[in-house]
Amino acid sequence: MKIGVLALHGAVIEHIQTLRSIGVEAVTVRLPEDLDGLSGLILPGGESTTMRKLTARWGLHDPIMAFARSGAPILGTCAGMIIVAKEIAGGEEPVFPLLDVTVRRNAFGRQLDSFETELPMPIVGDRPVHAIFIRAPIIERVGPGVEVLARLPDDRVVAVRQRNVIAIAFHPELAGETRIHHLVATMAAEWSNPGEGTGERRLAGEAM
Amino acid sequence: MTAETSTWATKKGLAQMLKGGVIMDVVTPEHAKIAEDAGACAVMALERVPSDIRAAGGVARMSDPTMIEGIMAVVSIPVMAKARIGHFVEAQVLEAIGVDYIDESEVLTPADEINHIDKHQFKVPFVCGCRNLGEALRRINEGAAMIRTKGEAGTGDIVEAVRHIRTLLAEIRRLQSMREDELFVAAKELDAPYDLVKLVAAEGKLPVVNFVAGGIATPADAALAMQLGAEGVFVGSGIFKSENPSRTAEAIVQATLHFDNPKIIAEVSKGLGAPMRGIAAATVPDADRLAVRGW
């Protein structure tokens, strides 16, 4: 099982190292053919404006949408969260409209307002996540079918999941936090081998 | 649960988010939009690009805050600005207007020939130039959260940039080959703090992100810097002194991304028009060399 990291720019190597540290094979994705054989995809932090431009330039838009719609797990962190949102506050066009939320870019202000904190995130366990927020976005509207995974003390939403798509505003890959990558790897394993434990799934009419 | 702002992780982390990207010098809001539209991951706001600073002579200082704010107002990507070496009040001013990163830069006329800015005293992160490992580690010790090799700004000649990134990375490889009991003398020879020398020897890289600057003028120049081991590039005069800034900017972004794919570099290099004319760095008189500023 391999998980890809969109490598147009940004915190790519940090995600790759985090995946490798939990024993998951990780590869970079720069061109559409790099998606072949992947079981999941991470959209890293960086500048969403730059990623929007570069995904269009290299024909990655439709292949990544198709990959996500096939049910493969997608994790977006920071800029990655912005580019999977169906709506971006301020009227920018969405990039990969996968997650029924409205996201606001640079929601805390400029770099001087970047911060780190301990954040409860029950889906990964009782121990809070050490969350580093860098020019981070927040989620302003949560659509039906979207599960909130973490909130700041003032109730602002900073992590969500809708089926196979997880989006978080902070950077586990900078904090030595592996539990979120574990979750994605587990989802990827289930997606790439759904029959495990219950017998192989077969298409109708396929020879036994 | 408390939140802490402007920590080392957030300062260094912003540079980590810029990796693999191109930071472009811009002198007007219009330039800044062109840079953003071309795929720049950040812009450096300044009054004149280095080649014009060279041509104008005189004292080069921090830009007018109005001009920097004008650029901050039109782009959503991070905005950096330059302070003179050692001029901590210029840095205070830049922090007060809320720039995302300060470049304590040899491109401006130094304000202090002995001391650099104590960058630990600031909430805003700093990037600093270096020509070698010792200089990089001295800047990191003073609080720089990002390093760029200097090259020779405003020349459009890549030769000094190549010299500096090769020197830096060769010195790191040399540390990696040493016995631990040899690192004390290595620190002395590098004029660098022992703890940072030990860290670099163990990790095989600087503890902060390292870009290449100073002389990049073409997509192939950018890809050369990346293949040599840069984590991203700064392009100063190379874009807005070229015949077609918007196409040159975009091509340099694509070549930085696909730095190891010669077919793509060839494709994006086609028909860009003339790059900046430039001056051979070897012909720049000693007194006009910018890279030797700072120690």
Interface residues (C-beta under 8 A of the other chain):
Chain A: A7 L8 H9 G10 A11 V12 I13 E14 R30 G45 G46 E47 T49 T50 K53 L54 R57 C78 A79 R105 N106 G109 R110 Q111 L112 D113 S114 F115 E116 T117 E118 L119 P128 I132 F133 I134 R135 P153 H171 L174 A175
Chain B: M1 T2 A3 E4 T5 S6 T7 A9 T10 K11 G13 L14 Q16 M17 L18 K19 G20 G21 E36 D37 A38 G39 A40 C41 A42 S76 I77 P78 E95 G98 V99 D100 Y101 K123 V124 P125 G232 V253 Q254 L257 H258
